């Protein structure tokens, strides 16, 4: 039995599309597929911070979700918006700017910190203090069920 040549393969499996059409289709589909995965890939990689570096990191996303948390948590997603890996003990500040009712929840191995915006905060909340080395899950939520874009900045504590 003879293996099919490119022309036979083209005729049998790709019908009238032809090889060039398939190449064009792949050139269109692959980047769209990768663009769809990019946010998930970006958020699955931890944000590594060294408090002594004195530099801030800013990331953005969409707040809120279908999970109603207790207390100040508000509505958050089932998965954290970001994972932060603090590489050494140090003073850091987590600050979120978003909608008027934004909430910020930071969960570590042994503790969790939560703050919700008030009418005076104008959509800006922060948690500042001394942080232990380790991984932290960061959830950005809303008191309402509205999903808003936000900007999260993590850097040296100003206090």
Buried (B, 14 or more C-beta within 10 A) or exposed (E): EEEEEEEEEBEEEEEEEEEEEEEEEEEEEEEEEEEEEEEEEEBEEEBEBEBEBEEEBEBEBBBBBEBEBEEBBBBBBEEBBBBBBBEEEBBBBBBBBBBBBBBBBBBBEEEBBBBBBEEEBEBBBBBBEEBEEEEBBBBBBBBEEEBBEBBBBBBBBEE
